[in-house]
């Protein structure tokens, strides 16, 4: 799998896992929501280990930008809140930053 597939999948797993906890703790959903929440967070952590990089910090830094972008998509598609221009601009800037971190030339 490539980082272009891994990162969005990891973001969806993390957001879904955290949203399950949010649903229980903030929205009064059943404690049973914590089970898929834990599963989502485990899947998220596992997916990040598949990123082809020698150092975890670089994988996490690049992931942060993708996470923000996918969070804005979640905001719109799951929570029904249309992103405003600042959400879109901010997400675009972070994706650019993630691309620089992930694909920038490295010296040996």
N, CA, C and O atoms as a Tinker XYZ file with bonds, in Angstrom:
   432  protein
     1  N      0.835000   -1.192000    0.000000    73     2
     2  CA     0.000000    0.000000    0.000000    64     1     3
     3  C      0.877000    1.251000    0.000000    63     2     4     5
     4  O      1.941000    1.273000    0.618000    81     3
     5  N      0.431000    2.260000   -0.679000    73     3     6
     6  CA     1.173000    3.515000   -0.744000    64     5     7
     7  C      0.676000    4.478000    0.331000    63     6     8     9
     8  O     -0.444000    4.348000    0.824000    81     7
     9  N      1.519000    5.445000    0.688000    73     7    10
    10  CA     1.078000    6.443000    1.678000    64     9    11
    11  C     -0.184000    7.189000    1.252000    63    10    12    13
    12  O     -0.965000    7.615000    2.103000    81    11
    13  N     -0.393000    7.352000   -0.057000    73    11    14
    14  CA    -1.587000    8.046000   -0.537000    64    13    15
    15  C     -2.869000    7.272000   -0.241000    63    14    16    17
    16  O     -3.954000    7.852000   -0.239000    81    15
    17  N     -2.754000    5.981000    0.007000    73    15    18
    18  CA    -3.888000    5.165000    0.417000    64    17    19
    19  C     -3.894000    4.957000    1.939000    63    18    20    21
    20  O     -4.946000    4.997000    2.578000    81    19
    21  N     -2.716000    4.738000    2.496000    73    19    22
    22  CA    -2.616000    4.460000    3.932000    64    21    23
    23  C     -3.105000    5.635000    4.771000    63    22    24    25
    24  O     -3.901000    5.446000    5.691000    81    23
    25  N     -2.641000    6.837000    4.468000    73    23    26
    26  CA    -2.981000    7.998000    5.298000    64    25    27
    27  C     -4.486000    8.280000    5.367000    63    26    28    29
    28  O     -5.009000    8.462000    6.466000    81    27
    29  N     -5.197000    8.322000    4.244000    73    27    30
    30  CA    -6.644000    8.558000    4.359000    64    29    31
    31  C     -7.371000    7.438000    5.108000    63    30    32    33
    32  O     -8.300000    7.701000    5.871000    81    31
    33  N     -6.951000    6.196000    4.890000    73    31    34
    34  CA    -7.568000    5.080000    5.630000    64    33    35
    35  C     -7.289000    5.196000    7.123000    63    34    36    37
    36  O     -8.178000    4.979000    7.946000    81    35
    37  N     -6.052000    5.538000    7.468000    73    35    38
    38  CA    -5.700000    5.716000    8.880000    64    37    39
    39  C     -6.503000    6.859000    9.496000    63    38    40    41
    40  O     -6.973000    6.759000   10.629000    81    39
    41  N     -6.655000    7.938000    8.742000    73    39    42
    42  CA    -7.417000    9.078000    9.256000    64    41    43
    43  C     -8.872000    8.696000    9.496000    63    42    44    45
    44  O     -9.444000    9.052000   10.527000    81    43
    45  N     -9.470000    7.980000    8.561000    73    43    46
    46  CA   -10.865000    7.558000    8.753000    64    45    47
    47  C    -11.000000    6.653000    9.971000    63    46    48    49
    48  O    -11.958000    6.776000   10.734000    81    47
    49  N    -10.042000    5.742000   10.158000    73    47    50
    50  CA   -10.093000    4.851000   11.314000    64    49    51
    51  C     -9.945000    5.639000   12.612000    63    50    52    53
    52  O    -10.663000    5.383000   13.579000    81    51
    53  N     -9.017000    6.595000   12.637000    73    51    54
    54  CA    -8.820000    7.382000   13.852000    64    53    55
    55  C    -10.036000    8.268000   14.143000    63    54    56    57
    56  O    -10.502000    8.333000   15.280000    81    55
    57  N    -10.538000    8.937000   13.130000    73    55    58
    58  CA   -11.679000    9.820000   13.335000    64    57    59
    59  C    -12.903000    9.014000   13.778000    63    58    60    61
    60  O    -13.616000    9.419000   14.696000    81    59
    61  N    -13.143000    7.880000   13.130000    73    59    62
    62  CA   -14.275000    7.043000   13.521000    64    61    63
    63  C    -14.110000    6.544000   14.955000    63    62    64    65
    64  O    -15.069000    6.531000   15.726000    81    63
    65  N    -12.890000    6.133000   15.309000    73    63    66
    66  CA   -12.641000    5.670000   16.677000    64    65    67
    67  C    -12.861000    6.769000   17.697000    63    66    68    69
    68  O    -13.504000    6.552000   18.724000    81    67
    69  N    -12.336000    7.933000   17.419000    73    67    70
    70  CA   -12.513000    9.064000   18.340000    64    69    71
    71  C    -13.960000    9.524000   18.380000    63    70    72    73
    72  O    -14.460000    9.916000   19.435000    81    71
    73  N    -14.639000    9.478000   17.234000    73    71    74
    74  CA   -16.041000    9.893000   17.202000    64    73    75
    75  C    -16.909000    8.957000   18.035000    63    74    76    77
    76  O    -17.894000    9.389000   18.633000    81    75
    77  N    -16.547000    7.680000   18.076000    73    75    78
    78  CA   -17.286000    6.735000   18.922000    64    77    79
    79  C    -17.167000    7.143000   20.389000    63    78    80    81
    80  O    -18.151000    7.108000   21.129000    81    79
    81  N    -15.963000    7.530000   20.807000    73    79    82
    82  CA   -15.785000    8.014000   22.186000    64    81    83
    83  C    -16.548000    9.320000   22.393000    63    82    84    85
    84  O    -17.197000    9.505000   23.422000    81    83
    85  N    -16.472000   10.224000   21.415000    73    83    86
    86  CA   -17.209000   11.493000   21.470000    64    85    87
    87  C    -18.705000   11.220000   21.633000    63    86    88    89
    88  O    -19.382000   11.854000   22.441000    81    87
    89  N    -19.202000   10.262000   20.848000    73    87    90
    90  CA   -20.627000    9.937000   20.904000    64    89    91
    91  C    -21.031000    9.468000   22.294000    63    90    92    93
    92  O    -22.079000    9.860000   22.807000    81    91
    93  N    -20.206000    8.635000   22.896000    73    91    94
    94  CA   -20.512000    8.150000   24.242000    64    93    95
    95  C    -20.381000    9.257000   25.285000    63    94    96    97
    96  O    -21.290000    9.469000   26.087000    81    95
    97  N    -19.264000    9.952000   25.274000    73    95    98
    98  CA   -18.975000   10.914000   26.344000    64    97    99
    99  C    -19.692000   12.249000   26.180000    63    98   100   101
   100  O    -20.021000   12.887000   27.180000    81    99
   101  N    -19.942000   12.686000   24.954000    73    99   102
   102  CA   -20.537000   14.009000   24.730000    64   101   103
   103  C    -21.985000   13.965000   24.266000    63   102   104   105
   104  O    -22.751000   14.898000   24.507000    81   103
   105  N    -22.359000   12.869000   23.593000    73   103   106
   106  CA   -23.704000   12.804000   23.031000    64   105   107
   107  C    -24.609000   11.812000   23.763000    63   106   108   109
   108  O    -25.780000   11.655000   23.417000    81   107
   109  N    -24.055000   11.145000   24.777000    73   107   110
   110  CA   -24.862000   10.220000   25.579000    64   109   111
   111  C    -25.136000    8.871000   24.939000    63   110   112   113
   112  O    -26.057000    8.172000   25.362000    81   111
   113  N    -24.368000    8.488000   23.941000    73   111   114
   114  CA   -24.547000    7.179000   23.310000    64   113   115
   115  C    -24.133000    6.072000   24.278000    63   114   116   117
   116  O    -23.424000    6.313000   25.255000    81   115
   117  N    -24.577000    4.889000   23.991000    73   115   118
   118  CA   -24.287000    3.720000   24.824000    64   117   119
   119  C    -22.783000    3.480000   24.966000    63   118   120   121
   120  O    -21.999000    3.855000   24.095000    81   119
   121  N    -22.396000    2.855000   26.066000    73   119   122
   122  CA   -20.988000    2.465000   26.255000    64   121   123
   123  C    -20.521000    1.480000   25.199000    63   122   124   125
   124  O    -19.323000    1.348000   24.950000    81   123
   125  N    -21.456000    0.799000   24.589000    73   123   126
   126  CA   -21.097000   -0.160000   23.545000    64   125   127
   127  C    -20.391000    0.516000   22.371000    63   126   128   129
   128  O    -19.680000   -0.146000   21.615000    81   127
   129  N    -20.577000    1.812000   22.211000    73   127   130
   130  CA   -19.873000    2.566000   21.172000    64   129   131
   131  C    -18.356000    2.538000   21.397000    63   130   132   133
   132  O    -17.588000    2.748000   20.458000    81   131
   133  N    -17.922000    2.281000   22.636000    73   131   134
   134  CA   -16.485000    2.255000   22.925000    64   133   135
   135  C    -15.791000    1.054000   22.282000    63   134   136   137
   136  O    -14.589000    1.100000   22.020000    81   135
   137  N    -16.534000   -0.011000   22.030000    73   135   138
   138  CA   -15.938000   -1.205000   21.412000    64   137   139
   139  C    -15.474000   -0.908000   19.983000    63   138   140   141
   140  O    -14.301000   -1.117000   19.676000    81   139
   141  N    -16.360000   -0.427000   19.100000    73   139   142
   142  CA   -15.845000   -0.084000   17.761000    64   141   143
   143  C    -14.867000    1.084000   17.809000    63   142   144   145
   144  O    -13.999000    1.205000   16.944000    81   143
   145  N    -15.005000    1.950000   18.822000    73   143   146
   146  CA   -14.047000    3.049000   18.968000    64   145   147
   147  C    -12.642000    2.530000   19.198000    63   146   148   149
   148  O    -11.694000    2.993000   18.565000    81   147
   149  N    -12.503000    1.573000   20.098000    73   147   150
   150  CA   -11.184000    0.977000   20.360000    64   149   151
   151  C    -10.659000    0.264000   19.117000    63   150   152   153
   152  O     -9.475000    0.359000   18.794000    81   151
   153  N    -11.534000   -0.442000   18.429000    73   151   154
   154  CA   -11.125000   -1.142000   17.209000    64   153   155
   155  C    -10.617000   -0.151000   16.162000    63   154   156   157
   156  O     -9.590000   -0.391000   15.527000    81   155
   157  N    -11.328000    0.952000   15.981000    73   155   158
   158  CA   -10.903000    1.965000   15.015000    64   157   159
   159  C     -9.531000    2.529000   15.351000    63   158   160   161
   160  O     -8.717000    2.754000   14.455000    81   159
   161  N     -9.266000    2.759000   16.630000    73   159   162
   162  CA    -7.969000    3.309000   17.033000    64   161   163
   163  C     -6.844000    2.297000   16.859000    63   162   164   165
   164  O     -5.713000    2.671000   16.550000    81   163
   165  N     -7.149000    1.030000   17.055000    73   163   166
   166  CA    -6.148000   -0.018000   16.813000    64   165   167
   167  C     -5.817000   -0.094000   15.327000    63   166   168   169
   168  O     -4.647000   -0.182000   14.953000    81   167
   169  N     -6.839000   -0.061000   14.483000    73   167   170
   170  CA    -6.625000   -0.089000   13.030000    64   169   171
   171  C     -5.807000    1.119000   12.596000    63   170   172   173
   172  O     -4.895000    0.990000   11.778000    81   171
   173  N     -6.125000    2.291000   13.137000    73   171   174
   174  CA    -5.375000    3.514000   12.832000    64   173   175
   175  C     -3.885000    3.326000   13.143000    63   174   176   177
   176  O     -3.035000    3.605000   12.298000    81   175
   177  N     -3.573000    2.858000   14.342000    73   175   178
   178  CA    -2.172000    2.692000   14.736000    64   177   179
   179  C     -1.469000    1.672000   13.836000    63   178   180   181
   180  O     -0.324000    1.883000   13.435000    81   179
   181  N     -2.143000    0.587000   13.524000    73   179   182
   182  CA    -1.553000   -0.440000   12.662000    64   181   183
   183  C     -1.267000    0.121000   11.270000    63   182   184   185
   184  O     -0.194000   -0.113000   10.713000    81   183
   185  N     -2.222000    0.861000   10.710000    73   183   186
   186  CA    -2.023000    1.416000    9.368000    64   185   187
   187  C     -0.813000    2.343000    9.309000    63   186   188   189
   188  O     -0.070000    2.328000    8.328000    81   187
   189  N     -0.608000    3.148000   10.350000    73   187   190
   190  CA     0.551000    4.052000   10.317000    64   189   191
   191  C      1.872000    3.299000   10.307000    63   190   192   193
   192  O      2.876000    3.823000    9.823000    81   191
   193  N      1.888000    2.084000   10.830000    73   191   194
   194  CA     3.138000    1.313000   10.787000    64   193   195
   195  C      3.464000    0.839000    9.371000    63   194   196   197
   196  O      4.582000    0.390000    9.117000    81   195
   197  N      2.520000    0.930000    8.458000    73   195   198
   198  CA     2.734000    0.485000    7.075000    64   197   199
   199  C      3.343000    1.561000    6.181000    63   198   200   201
   200  O      3.705000    1.279000    5.039000    81   199
   201  N      3.460000    2.788000    6.682000    73   199   202
   202  CA     4.032000    3.875000    5.886000    64   201   203
   203  C      5.513000    3.589000    5.646000    63   202   204   205
   204  O      6.255000    3.327000    6.593000    81   203
   205  N      5.950000    3.638000    4.378000    73   203   206
   206  CA     7.339000    3.316000    4.069000    64   205   207
   207  C      8.305000    4.464000    4.398000    63   206   208   209
   208  O      8.711000    5.219000    3.515000    81   207
   209  N      8.655000    4.578000    5.656000    73   207   210
   210  CA     9.646000    5.549000    6.094000    64   209   211
   211  C     10.455000    4.918000    7.222000    63   210   212   213
   212  O      9.979000    4.022000    7.919000    81   211
   213  N     11.670000    5.393000    7.388000    73   211   214
   214  CA    12.548000    4.817000    8.410000    64   213   215
   215  C     12.305000    5.401000    9.795000    63   214   216   217
   216  O     12.746000    4.831000   10.792000    81   215
   217  N     11.606000    6.536000    9.867000    73   215   218
   218  CA    11.411000    7.192000   11.162000    64   217   219
   219  C      9.930000    7.485000   11.396000    63   218   220   221
   220  O      9.228000    7.967000   10.507000    81   219
   221  N      9.482000    7.189000   12.586000    73   219   222
   222  CA     8.074000    7.352000   12.932000    64   221   223
   223  C      7.648000    8.816000   12.914000    63   222   224   225
   224  O      6.547000    9.128000   12.460000    81   223
   225  N      8.488000    9.709000   13.394000    73   223   226
   226  CA     8.124000   11.113000   13.469000    64   225   227
   227  C      7.756000   11.708000   12.124000    63   226   228   229
   228  O      6.831000   12.515000   12.031000    81   227
   229  N      8.474000   11.313000   11.079000    73   227   230
   230  CA     8.158000   11.825000    9.736000    64   229   231
   231  C      6.820000   11.270000    9.259000    63   230   232   233
   232  O      6.031000   11.988000    8.644000    81   231
   233  N      6.568000   10.009000    9.537000    73   231   234
   234  CA     5.275000    9.408000    9.166000    64   233   235
   235  C      4.142000   10.131000    9.882000    63   234   236   237
   236  O      3.109000   10.414000    9.276000    81   235
   237  N      4.322000   10.431000   11.157000    73   235   238
   238  CA     3.276000   11.100000   11.943000    64   237   239
   239  C      3.090000   12.547000   11.491000    63   238   240   241
   240  O      1.962000   13.036000   11.426000    81   239
   241  N      4.175000   13.223000   11.184000    73   239   242
   242  CA     4.089000   14.628000   10.758000    64   241   243
   243  C      3.323000   14.739000    9.445000    63   242   244   245
   244  O      2.442000   15.588000    9.311000    81   243
   245  N      3.651000   13.894000    8.483000    73   243   246
   246  CA     2.936000   13.922000    7.205000    64   245   247
   247  C      1.481000   13.517000    7.404000    63   246   248   249
   248  O      0.590000   14.072000    6.762000    81   247
   249  N      1.239000   12.565000    8.278000    73   247   250
   250  CA    -0.127000   12.121000    8.556000    64   249   251
   251  C     -0.988000   13.260000    9.096000    63   250   252   253
   252  O     -2.177000   13.339000    8.787000    81   251
   253  N     -0.405000   14.127000    9.886000    73   251   254
   254  CA    -1.163000   15.225000   10.485000    64   253   255
   255  C     -1.888000   16.065000    9.450000    63   254   256   257
   256  O     -3.041000   16.444000    9.655000    81   255
   257  N     -1.230000   16.358000    8.347000    73   255   258
   258  CA    -1.860000   17.144000    7.289000    64   257   259
   259  C     -3.019000   16.414000    6.640000    63   258   260   261
   260  O     -4.065000   17.005000    6.372000    81   259
   261  N     -2.831000   15.134000    6.389000    73   259   262
   262  CA    -3.892000   14.343000    5.779000    64   261   263
   263  C     -5.064000   14.206000    6.751000    63   262   264   265
   264  O     -6.224000   14.250000    6.343000    81   263
   265  N     -4.753000   14.038000    8.039000    73   263   266
   266  CA    -5.796000   13.924000    9.074000    64   265   267
   267  C     -6.698000   15.161000    9.059000    63   266   268   269
   268  O     -7.921000   15.042000    9.142000    81   267
   269  N     -6.102000   16.330000    8.954000    73   267   270
   270  CA    -6.896000   17.562000    8.947000    64   269   271
   271  C     -7.823000   17.591000    7.734000    63   270   272   273
   272  O     -8.997000   17.939000    7.861000    81   271
   273  N     -7.317000   17.235000    6.587000    73   271   274
   274  CA    -8.125000   17.229000    5.371000    64   273   275
   275  C     -9.287000   16.243000    5.493000    63   274   276   277
   276  O    -10.426000   16.584000    5.173000    81   275
   277  N     -9.008000   15.037000    5.950000    73   275   278
   278  CA   -10.056000   14.028000    6.099000    64   277   279
   279  C    -11.055000   14.454000    7.181000    63   278   280   281
   280  O    -12.242000   14.144000    7.077000    81   279
   281  N    -10.593000   15.154000    8.207000    73   279   282
   282  CA   -11.503000   15.661000    9.241000    64   281   283
   283  C    -12.511000   16.645000    8.664000    63   282   284   285
   284  O    -13.674000   16.650000    9.067000    81   283
   285  N    -12.077000   17.470000    7.734000    73   283   286
   286  CA   -12.991000   18.416000    7.089000    64   285   287
   287  C    -14.018000   17.650000    6.241000    63   286   288   289
   288  O    -15.190000   18.024000    6.199000    81   287
   289  N    -13.580000   16.586000    5.570000    73   287   290
   290  CA   -14.511000   15.746000    4.815000    64   289   291
   291  C    -15.508000   15.090000    5.772000    63   290   292   293
   292  O    -16.698000   15.016000    5.466000    81   291
   293  N    -15.040000   14.617000    6.918000    73   291   294
   294  CA   -15.913000   14.015000    7.950000    64   293   295
   295  C    -16.938000   15.049000    8.426000    63   294   296   297
   296  O    -18.126000   14.749000    8.547000    81   295
   297  N    -16.465000   16.259000    8.691000    73   295   298
   298  CA   -17.340000   17.342000    9.136000    64   297   299
   299  C    -18.535000   17.477000    8.201000    63   298   300   301
   300  O    -19.671000   17.625000    8.650000    81   299
   301  N    -18.273000   17.427000    6.907000    73   299   302
   302  CA   -19.308000   17.617000    5.909000    64   301   303
   303  C    -20.153000   16.356000    5.721000    63   302   304   305
   304  O    -21.382000   16.418000    5.746000    81   303
   305  N    -19.489000   15.212000    5.532000    73   303   306
   306  CA   -20.215000   13.995000    5.160000    64   305   307
   307  C    -20.913000   13.305000    6.321000    63   306   308   309
   308  O    -21.985000   12.732000    6.129000    81   307
   309  N    -20.347000   13.341000    7.503000    73   307   310
   310  CA   -20.937000   12.634000    8.644000    64   309   311
   311  C    -21.725000   13.576000    9.548000    63   310   312   313
   312  O    -22.840000   13.259000    9.964000    81   311
   313  N    -21.144000   14.730000    9.848000    73   311   314
   314  CA   -21.805000   15.641000   10.779000    64   313   315
   315  C    -22.727000   16.645000   10.083000    63   314   316   317
   316  O    -23.459000   17.382000   10.745000    81   315
   317  N    -22.692000   16.673000    8.770000    73   315   318
   318  CA   -23.606000   17.511000    8.024000    64   317   319
   319  C    -23.335000   19.006000    8.097000    63   318   320   321
   320  O    -24.241000   19.808000    7.870000    81   319
   321  N    -22.103000   19.394000    8.410000    73   319   322
   322  CA   -21.726000   20.804000    8.471000    64   321   323
   323  C    -20.857000   21.110000    7.260000    63   322   324   325
   324  O    -19.779000   20.540000    7.091000    81   323
   325  N    -21.339000   22.011000    6.427000    73   323   326
   326  CA   -20.582000   22.350000    5.218000    64   325   327
   327  C    -19.346000   23.163000    5.605000    63   326   328   329
   328  O    -19.463000   24.172000    6.300000    81   327
   329  N    -18.167000   22.732000    5.160000    73   327   330
   330  CA   -16.947000   23.485000    5.471000    64   329   331
   331  C    -16.999000   24.880000    4.845000    63   330   332   333
   332  O    -17.528000   25.059000    3.748000    81   331
   333  N    -16.449000   25.853000    5.550000    73   331   334
   334  CA   -16.369000   27.192000    4.968000    64   333   335
   335  C    -15.026000   27.337000    4.258000    63   334   336   337
   336  O    -14.216000   26.410000    4.246000    81   335
   337  N    -14.802000   28.488000    3.677000    73   335   338
   338  CA   -13.572000   28.669000    2.890000    64   337   339
   339  C    -12.329000   28.526000    3.738000    63   338   340   341
   340  O    -11.296000   28.080000    3.238000    81   339
   341  N    -12.397000   28.895000    5.021000    73   339   342
   342  CA   -11.230000   28.793000    5.898000    64   341   343
   343  C    -10.914000   27.338000    6.219000    63   342   344   345
   344  O     -9.748000   26.968000    6.357000    81   343
   345  N    -11.952000   26.511000    6.339000    73   343   346
   346  CA   -11.727000   25.070000    6.512000    64   345   347
   347  C    -11.005000   24.505000    5.291000    63   346   348   349
   348  O    -10.046000   23.746000    5.425000    81   347
   349  N    -11.468000   24.877000    4.112000    73   347   350
   350  CA   -10.893000   24.358000    2.865000    64   349   351
   351  C     -9.466000   24.868000    2.664000    63   350   352   353
   352  O     -8.578000   24.096000    2.303000    81   351
   353  N     -9.243000   26.155000    2.893000    73   351   354
   354  CA    -7.895000   26.720000    2.743000    64   353   355
   355  C     -6.942000   26.068000    3.749000    63   354   356   357
   356  O     -5.831000   25.678000    3.389000    81   355
   357  N     -7.367000   25.952000    4.984000    73   355   358
   358  CA    -6.518000   25.326000    6.005000    64   357   359
   359  C     -6.178000   23.891000    5.667000    63   358   360   361
   360  O     -5.033000   23.468000    5.830000    81   359
   361  N     -7.164000   23.130000    5.196000    73   359   362
   362  CA    -6.916000   21.736000    4.813000    64   361   363
   363  C     -5.946000   21.658000    3.641000    63   362   364   365
   364  O     -5.059000   20.805000    3.623000    81   363
   365  N     -6.110000   22.544000    2.667000    73   363   366
   366  CA    -5.210000   22.544000    1.507000    64   365   367
   367  C     -3.773000   22.850000    1.912000    63   366   368   369
   368  O     -2.839000   22.220000    1.416000    81   367
   369  N     -3.596000   23.805000    2.803000    73   367   370
   370  CA    -2.249000   24.161000    3.270000    64   369   371
   371  C     -1.607000   22.973000    3.991000    63   370   372   373
   372  O     -0.423000   22.695000    3.801000    81   371
   373  N     -2.381000   22.282000    4.808000    73   371   374
   374  CA    -1.798000   21.156000    5.549000    64   373   375
   375  C     -1.478000   19.983000    4.628000    63   374   376   377
   376  O     -0.501000   19.269000    4.856000    81   375
   377  N     -2.290000   19.773000    3.589000    73   375   378
   378  CA    -1.978000   18.708000    2.628000    64   377   379
   379  C     -0.690000   19.039000    1.876000    63   378   380   381
   380  O      0.128000   18.155000    1.621000    81   379
   381  N     -0.512000   20.297000    1.525000    73   379   382
   382  CA     0.739000   20.717000    0.884000    64   381   383
   383  C      1.923000   20.450000    1.819000    63   382   384   385
   384  O      2.955000   19.938000    1.385000    81   383
   385  N      1.775000   20.791000    3.077000    73   383   386
   386  CA     2.834000   20.523000    4.053000    64   385   387
   387  C      3.130000   19.038000    4.185000    63   386   388   389
   388  O      4.290000   18.633000    4.259000    81   387
   389  N      2.078000   18.228000    4.215000    73   387   390
   390  CA     2.270000   16.777000    4.299000    64   389   391
   391  C      3.019000   16.258000    3.079000    63   390   392   393
   392  O      3.890000   15.398000    3.212000    81   391
   393  N      2.695000   16.765000    1.897000    73   391   394
   394  CA     3.373000   16.337000    0.674000    64   393   395
   395  C      4.854000   16.712000    0.698000    63   394   396   397
   396  O      5.706000   15.931000    0.274000    81   395
   397  N      5.149000   17.899000    1.194000    73   395   398
   398  CA     6.554000   18.320000    1.296000    64   397   399
   399  C      7.316000   17.389000    2.228000    63   398   400   401
   400  O      8.425000   16.960000    1.911000    81   399
   401  N      6.725000   17.078000    3.373000    73   399   402
   402  CA     7.378000   16.184000    4.342000    64   401   403
   403  C      7.553000   14.791000    3.750000    63   402   404   405
   404  O      8.619000   14.189000    3.875000    81   403
   405  N      6.518000   14.285000    3.112000    73   403   406
   406  CA     6.529000   12.901000    2.646000    64   405   407
   407  C      7.376000   12.707000    1.398000    63   406   408   409
   408  O      8.102000   11.718000    1.293000    81   407
   409  N      7.294000   13.642000    0.442000    73   407   410
   410  CA     7.938000   13.432000   -0.853000    64   409   411
   411  C      9.155000   14.312000   -1.110000    63   410   412   413
   412  O      9.762000   14.230000   -2.177000    81   411
   413  N      9.517000   15.150000   -0.150000    73   411   414
   414  CA    10.687000   16.004000   -0.321000    64   413   415
   415  C     11.959000   15.190000   -0.474000    63   414   416   417
   416  O     12.092000   14.121000    0.122000    81   415
   417  N     12.901000   15.694000   -1.273000    73   415   418
   418  CA    14.153000   14.954000   -1.458000    64   417   419
   419  C     14.940000   14.870000   -0.153000    63   418   420   421
   420  O     15.008000   15.841000    0.600000    81   419
   421  N     15.515000   13.742000    0.102000    73   419   422
   422  CA    16.309000   13.523000    1.307000    64   421   423
   423  C     17.757000   13.266000    0.917000    63   422   424   425
   424  O     18.035000   12.583000   -0.069000    81   423
   425  N     18.672000   13.819000    1.696000    73   423   426
   426  CA    20.078000   13.505000    1.459000    64   425   427
   427  C     20.431000   12.229000    2.197000    63   426   428   429
   428  O     19.898000   11.950000    3.272000    81   427
   429  N     21.309000   11.478000    1.627000    73   427   430
   430  CA    21.669000   10.168000    2.188000    64   429   431
   431  C     22.496000   10.243000    3.410000    63   430   432
   432  O     22.861000    9.211000    3.974000    81   431
